[in-house]
């Protein structure tokens, strides 16, 4: 039976700021369920050389993903860390988990190894960046494939990615459902009073979506905006990214680190006053932040992109699908603003119901069921 788990993360899993809270929530949930988790941070120290290497690559090939973290030198340092951890703990470890498709302990152990992550770099280059990999990336992709194939289990956080990997690789990749990356109390978020914010959450890669939303907001009935004190809040980008924006009812917050208490409180205070979350990017649309917002009873306006449709079907009752065009976004916002209290309450409740099972508690149970042998499952039932 599984008792001791050694978990590799690229970053400190004790820190909520690491990779959108995923390692922090993953390890804490395992420990809450009674498992002994040995945490190993695979990341390496930033040096003048590593910074110079990355800067050099950005200058000579701005579009590449092959920065220092992908280099032979860094890979050797990371693999040494993994090997040392396996040598130290292999006698007591029942399961190895790597929250990454980049690195795996499979080459150093015969024990079970689970890889879990969002997507391999090949998917990002092909599906998100819409280009062919450069020659350095091709070498990295080949190495990725070897790492992924050698693991005992592979889990992607997204269904479309799992399907993609199953087309590319011989070994099966599994999708176990959605996941809410939050540890903030839900109490009070169900109330719909005082919701006066339209909120966008996304980094600069979603710039065009934010720009379309700002245009849509500017074309709303401004008398109605003033009467209801409606505000537009942009989380993830700053005013400098939209220097031409003059509307005094639009607020920019930049990146808010939920690992930092003050920024976390600011983030959730904005969410608590939010009437609708909007991100209509046709590539990804910040799915993790949208699912989290839905858990907190927020209706959504998003594009009908493949991953979202696969998760929630092509018809939703907790918001609206919308093209990434200001005129269409405006129409959806006007629909939200025109809802009476009863209809809005129903939509907010439907949003929560659609994702309420996407908790870490449920997800970790699925992980453990996947990696537990049938004989151990039978043994556990008799205890």
N, C-alpha and C positions, 0 to 999 in steps of 0.2 A: 504493500500500500504506500501511497505517496505521503510523506511527512515533511521531508526536507527539500526545499526548492532553491536552486541558485539562479538568481535573476540578473541578467546583464542588461544594462541600459547605457545609452550614450548621453551621459549627464547624470546628475545626482537624483536618484529616485526618492530621496527624502525631501526634495525641494519641489513644491507644487508648480513652480515656474517651468520645470523641465518638460518640454514637448507637450504643451497643452494639457498638463495635469495627468496625462495617461500613465506614465510610470508610477507616479505618486499614488494615484487611485488604485492601480492594479496591485501594487505591493501591499498597500494598506488593507485592501479587501481580502487578500490572501491571508494576511496575519489575523484579521478579525475572524476568519473562519478556522483559525487554529493551526495554520501551517507555519513552519519555521522557514523564514525567507532570508537567504544570504544575499545581500545586495552588492553588486560589483559595477562600479562606474567605469565604462570602457573609454571615456573621453580622455584626451591627452592635453597636456598643458600648452597654452598659447605661448609661442615664442616669437622673437623677431623674425626668425626664419619662416615660421608657419604663416605669419602675417604677410611677409614679403612674397612668399610663394603664391598665396591667394591673390594678392594685389597684382602680381605679375600676370597671372592667368586671366584676371578680369580685364587687364589692359590689352593683352595680345588676342584674347578670344572672349569678348564680353558675354556671349550667349552660353558658354560652356558651364557644365555643372561639376567639372573636374577641378575642384579646389584642393587645398592641402589635405583636407580630411580624406580625400580619395587617393592620395599619393601612396607610393610604395613605402616611403619612410613612415608615414603615419600608420599605414596598415600593419606594418611590422610591429610597431609599438603597441597597437591594440591587440594584435594576436598574441603577443608576449603576455599581456595582462590576462587574456583569456586562458592561455596555457597554464600560467602560474596559479590561477584560481581553480582550475580543474585539478591540477596536481595536489593542491592543498585540501580540496573538499570532496573529491570524487568518491571516496570511500563511504561518505555519509549522504551524498546527494541522491535523491530519487528521480528528480526531473530538473533539466536545465531549460530555462526560458530566455530567449533573447528578444527584446522589444526592438527589433531591427531586422531588415532583410540584408543588411550590409555585412554583418559578422555573425559567426556561429561557432559554438564549441565542438561541433560534430567531428572535426578532424582530431580532437584530443581525447574523446571519450566514446564508450560504447553505450552509455546511458541514453535515455530518451531526450530528444532535443525538440523544443517547440519554438518556431519563429513566428512572431506576430508583429505586424506593422501595417501602414496604410498602403503603400505601393512600392514596387521596385523602380529603380531609376529609369529603366527602359519604358515603363508605362508613362512616367511623367514626361519624358522627352517626346514620345510618340503621340500621346493623347492630350496632354495639357499644353506642351510647348509647340506642338504641330510642326515638328522638324525631324530630320534624320540625325542620329548621333554623330559627333565628330570622332576622329580616330582614337583619342584618349578615352572617350566615353564608351566606345565599342569594346575596348579592353576591360573597362570597368563592368560593363554589362555581362561580358563572358564570365568574369569572376563572380558576379552576383548570381548568375544562373547556377554555377557550381555550388555556391554556399546554400542557395535555396533548395537545390535537389538533394543535398546530403542530409538535410534535417529530417527528423522523424515525422513531424507535423508542421504544416504551414497554415497560418490563419491571416486573412486580410480583413481589415476593418470595413471594407467596402465590397459590395456584391459585384459591381462591374469590374473591379480590379481582380477579384477572385476568378471571375469568368475569363478575363484576359490572361491571367497566369496559367489557367488550366488549358488554354489554347497554345501557350508558349512552352510550357514545361511538362515533362513526363509525370512528375509527382503531383498529386492532387493538392490544391489549395482550397481551404474551406472558409466560408463566410458564416458567421454565427449570429448575425443580426446587428441592429443598431446599438449605439453606445452613447450615453450622456456623460460628457466630460465636465462634471461639476460636483462640488462637495459643499455648496452653499445651501443653507436651510430653505425649504420650499414654503414654509409657513408664511402666510400673508400675501403670497403672490397670486392666489386665486381671486382676490378682490379686484373688481374692475373700476372702482371709483378712482378719480384723479389720474387716469391714464391720458396723458396729453402729448406723448412723444412718439414720433415716427423714428425708428432707429435702424441704422445700417451698421453692420459689423463686418469688417474686412480690411485686409492690407492693400498695399499699392497695386498688387496684381489684379485687384477688382476695381481699379480706378474708373474705368468706363461705366461700370454699373452705378457707382456712386455719383458720377457726373450726370447720368441720365435721371437718377432719382432727384438730384438737386434741381435739375431743369423742371421735372414734373412738379416738385414742391413749389417752385416759383410761379407755376402756372395755375396753382389752386386758387380758389376764391380767397383773396387775402383778407376780405372783411370777415369771412368765416374763420380763417386762421387766427385773426386777432380776437374775435369773440370767444372762441374755444381755447385760446392761448396754446395753439398747436405749435410744437417745436420739432425741428429735424436735428437729430444727433448722429454724428459720424464717428464711430469708434474704429481706430486702426489707421487713420490718416489725419493729417494736420491741416490747418488753414493755409499753410505754405503750398500744399498740394492743389489748392483751389483758390488762387490769389484773386481771381476775378469775382468771387462770390461776395456779394454785398448785403444779402438778406440778413437782418439782425436776429431772425428766428432760427438760424442755422448755427449749430455748435459743433466744433471739432475737438476731439479728445486725444488724438494720437493713439498709440498702442497702450492698452491698460493691462498690466501684468497682474493676473489673478493670484500669483504667488506672493504678491506684496499686499499687506492688509489694507492700506489706505487706497490703493488702486483697485483692489478687489471690491471694497465697499462702494467705491464710485461706480464701478461697472454694474453692480447689482442694483444700486439705487436708480441708475438710469433705466435698467431693465424693468424695475418695479413700476416705473411711471410710463412704460412703453405700451402703446395701444396696438402696434403692428411692427414686425420685423421685416425689412425689405432688403433683398439681394437678388437681382435678376440676371446675374452673370450666366451665360449659356454654357460655360465650361464646367464649373463646379459649384459656384454660388455659396461658398462657405457652409457646407452641409453640417459640420460639427456644431458651429455656433447656432445655426437654425434649429437643429434638433434640441440643443440645450434650451433655447428660448421657448420652444414648444412645450417642453417639460414644465416650464414656468408659466404655462397658460397664455402664451402669446400667439395670436394668429400670425400668419406669414404671407408674404407676397414673394414668390420666387419663380424662376424659370422652370420649364418642363424638361429638365435635363435627365439623362438616362438613369443615373444612380438614384435620383429622388423618385422617379416614376416606378422603378423596380422596388423601392422600399414602401411607397405609399399609394401605388397605382396612379392612373392618369386622371382620376377625379378625386378631389379633396374637399372636405367640408370644414376645414380649419383655416381657410384663407383662399388665395387665388394664384393660379399659374399665370404667368405674365411674360410677354416678350421683353427683351432688354431695350425698350424704346420709351422715351419720356412720355409720349402721348398715351401709350398703353398703361404705363405705371400710374399716370395721373388718373385714368379711369378707375383703376383698382383702388387707389387711395380714396377717391370720391365715394366708392362703394362702401369702404370701411367707415368713413366719416358719416355716411348716411344711415348706418345700421342703428336700429333702436336698441335699447339696453338689453332686452330679452334675447334678440338675435345675436348681438355681440357676445353676450354671456355664453350662449350655446356654442358659438364658434371658438371661444377661448377654451371652453371645457373640452371640445372635440380635439383641439390641439394637444392638450395634455394627455388625453386618453390614447391618442395615436402613438405616443412614445413612452408611456409610463412604465412599460416593461423593459425599457432599454437601460436598466440600472447595472452598475458594476457587480452587484450581488448576484443578479441573474446571469450576467455574462461570465463571471468567474466559474459559476456552477457548470456552465456549458463547456468551458475550457477543461475543467477537471474531469467531466464526463468523457470528453474526447480522449484524454491521455490516460485514463484509468482502464486497466485490463478487465475483461469480463469476470475473471476469477476473483479479482480484488473487489469488484462491485458486489458479487455474491457474498464474499466474506464480510463486507461492510454491512450488508443487510442483516447478517446474523448477530452482529455485535450489539 
